[in-house]
Amino acid sequence: MNFAQLLFPDFFLILCGYVICRFSALNRSVWQQVENLVYFFLFPVLLFHSIVKSPLDLASASSLIGAGLCLALGAIALSYSLPYWPWLGRRLDRRDHAASAQVGFRFNSFIGLALAERLAGPEGLLMIAVLIGFCVPLFNIAAVWPMARQAQTGFLRELMRNPLIIGTATGLAANLLGFRMPDVLESSVSRIGAASMALGLMAAGAGLQWGSLRQGQLLSASVLLIKHLLMPLMALGLSVAFGLNPTQSTILLAFSALPTASTCYVLATRMGYNGPYVAGLVTLSTLAGMLSLPFALGVLLG
């Protein structure tokens, strides 16, 4: 399989978003509104629809869920253990680490959903939606809690208002209760999902920032190494340990190698941390994803 050709359409949309935002009247202020539309409406609808349109057998998906949760816990543990590593820990700024550790385990759901559909069609979309449903709450708790503890703000409100959690939780509940989308709404909801993928990828490109990349280089390298090398290696081991089938292994490896979430910057800024530094890490992670995804899907999966 030619993974460069497979990934090109998604990264081309990211590039389009970057170019349009930087070199046209559709500047960052416009794309912030687009990102809000995708994040608070289009994307939750896509998640809900992806989960409810196919019957979900939790028993058959339990191995994938277990592997995904183990991968999530492993990446979280590695990211937050950095200040305690010999030699390395003394050279890290603890406050910058609290804000940037989330880059080491969170993922860009826009790219993940678009990629899963390309890799495995509706079945892949359902699998990535299930992983999102189980891992996003865990990732959000892990991302918010350390910053909330230092900033002395609660994190339960942040979690309860997260549209990803709302969309996936309601979708899982509706699927298990036997709900199916009415035929009269199916076409419209499908178009909403398609719009969310295209706009979400372009919004990810529009959010790329190059500032503050020179500071905290050791911390940056450590976090990105966890995200784009150690996570795919862990995913390979877990796919073997849990006996995943080829499609499940493909989705888990793709999930492990995704660029980090663009909302890392939003969260860090909103909680009073070094937003420009985290934005630079998000930019580097998006570029690193162009290497880690072919590595995971081509080298490791092969």
N, C-alpha and C positions, 0 to 999 in steps of 0.2 A: 504494500500500500504506500502510495506517495503522500507522506504526511505533510510535506511542504505545500503541495497542491491542496490538500484537505484543509489546512489551516489558513491558507492565503485569503479566502473571502472574509473571514472574521477579522484578521489583522488589517486587511485593506479598509474595512469599515472603521476600525480604530484610527488608522492613518487619516482617513477622510475627516473624521471628527476633529482630529488635531489640526489639520490644515485649515478647515473651515473656521474653526474657533480663532486661530492665530492670524489668519490673513483675509478675513472678510468681516462684514458688518455684524455677522452672527457671532458675537464675541462671548466671553465667559458668562456674562450676565444672562444671555439668552439660554446657554446650555445648562446653567443652574436650574432654570425652570423646567427644561426638558428632563433633566436628571430627577427632579422632584416628581414629575408626571410619571416617569418610568418606575421610580422607586416606590411611590405611594399608591399607584393605581395599576399601571400596565403590568408590571412585574408580578405583583401578588395575584392578579387574575390569571396570568400564565401559569404560575405555580399551582394554583387551585385547579385549573383545568387539566394540567398535565397529570395530576394525581387522580382526579375523579374519573377521567375518561377511560381508564382501564382498571378492571378489578384487581385489587392489591391483595396478594397472598403473603401475609407477614411471615408465615412459616418458611416459605421458599425464599423470601428476601432476608431472612434472619442472618444468614452468613454474611451477606453484603453489609447489612446494618452493623453487625458486630465488628467486621473489619474496618468499616468507616469510623466507628466510635473509638476503636483502638488506635487508629491512625490519628484521629483528632487529639486524643489524650497524649499520645507520644509527642506530637508536634508542639502542643501546649507546654508539656513538661520541658522539652528541649529549649523552647524560646524563653521561658521564665527562669531556667537554670543558668543562663549565661553569666549573671553577676557572681555566681559561685564557682565558676570554672577557675582552676589554677592559672595564674599569670593574666588571663583575659579579664577576669572580674574586676581587678584593680584599675583597669584602664577604661572602664565604661562609666558613662554618666548615668546614674541611677534614674533620674527623672526622664531623660531621653529614652532609656530602656523601657520604662513603664509605658511610654506612649508608643514605642515602635515595636515592642515584642509581638503585638497583634499581627504585624506584617508577616511574621514567620509561620502563621497557621491559618489566617483567614483567606478567603478566595473570592475571585470575581465571578459572581453568579451569572452575570450577563454572558460572559465568555463560556462558562461551563455549560449552560443550557444550549447555547448555539452549537457548541462542539459535540455534546452528547447526541444531539439529533443527527448531526452529520456522521458520527461514528456508528450509531446503532439504531437510528430511526426512532419511532415512538417508544420502543422498548428501552432504548438508552435514555430517552427523555424522562420516562417514568423512574428509572433507576437513579438518575442524578437528582430528580425531585425528591425521592425518598431520602437520599443522602443529605440533601439540603434540609429536609424536614427534621432529621434527627441531629445533624451536626451544627446547624446555624444557632439554635439556642445555646448549645455548649460553647461554641466559639464566641458568641456575644457575651455570655457570662464571663468567660476568660478574658475577653478584651476590656470589658467595662469595669470589672471588679477592682483590679489593681489601681487604675486611675481614679476610680471613685473613692477608694480607700485613702489614697494620698490627698485627693482634693476634698475629702470629707463630704461626698455627695452620694445619695443612694442610687443603686443601679436597677432596682426592680421596676421603677417607672420607665427606664430606658428600654428594658426588655419587653414590657407589656405593650409598649407603643411601636415595637419593631414590626414593620409591615411584612417582612419575610417570615417571621414567626407566626403572625396572624394568618397569612395566606397558606402556609404549609400545615399548620395545626388544624385549621378549618377544612382543608382539603383531605387530610388523613382521616379526620372524624367523619366527613361526608362519605368518603370511600368505604370505610368500614361499616357505615350505616346503610350502604346500598344506594346512595344517591347517584343519579346519572343526569348529565346536562340535557335539558329539553332540546329536541331537534330544532325548534324555532330559534334557539339561542346559539346552537353549535357553531354555525358559520361566523357569526359576529364575534364570539369569544375567541375563535381560532385566529381571526384577523387581529384582534387585540394582542394575542400572543406573538404573532409575527412582527407586529409593530414594536413590541417591547424588545425583541431581540435586536432588530436593526438600530433602533434609537439607543438602546442600552450600550451597544458596542461603540457607537459614535460618541455617546456621552463619556464613555471611558477614555476615548482618545482626546476629547476636549478637556478632560481633567488632568492630563499629563502636565507635570511641572518639573522644571530642571533646576530650580533654585535650591540652595542649601545642601547640594550633594557633596560638598567638600568637607563638611563637618562630620564628626563621628564616623570616620571611614571604617574603623575596626568593628564598631557595632553594626554598621550597615552590612559589611561583608559577612558577619556572623549570622545575622537574621536571614539574609538572602540565601546563604548556604543551607540553612535549615529548610527554607521554603522550597528551593529549587533543586536540591540534591538529596538531602536526607529524607525528605518526605516521599519522593518517588521510590527510593530504596526501601523504606519501611513499607510502602504500599505493595511492592513486589513480594516481600517476605510475608506480609499478611494475606495476600491473595493465595499463596501456597498453603499457609497455615490453616486458613479457613476453607480451603478446597473450592474456591470460586470457579465458576464456569468461565469460558473465554470472554463472553460478553460482560459479565460482572467484573472480571479482571481488567478489561479494557476501560470500563467506566471508572473503576477505583484508581487506576493509574492516571487517567486523564484528570480526575478530581484532585489527585495529589500534586500534579504539576501545574495547576492553574496559577496565573498571576494573582497577587493578593487583591483584596477588595479595595475599590476606590474610596469606599466610605471610611477607611482607616483614617484618612485625612480629616474628614468631617467630624468623626468621633473625637480625635485628638484635639482639634480646634475648639469644638464645643465644650470640652472639659478643661480647657485652659492650658493645654500643653503645646509643645513646639510643632505647630501645624505644618509650616514650610518644610521642616526636616522630614516629617512623615510623608508629605506630598512627594518629596524627592525619592523616597524609598518606594512609594507606589509606582512612580515612573520607571525606576530601575527594575522593579519586579515585573512590570508589564513587558519590558524589553527582554528580560531574562526568560519569560514564558515562551518566547519564540524559540529558545533553545531547549528548555526543560520539557516542553510538550513533545517535540520530536524525540528527545532522549528517552522519555518514559514510554511513549507509544511505539517507537521504532526499536531502540536498543534493548530496553528492559523487557518489553512485552515479547519481542522476538526471542 
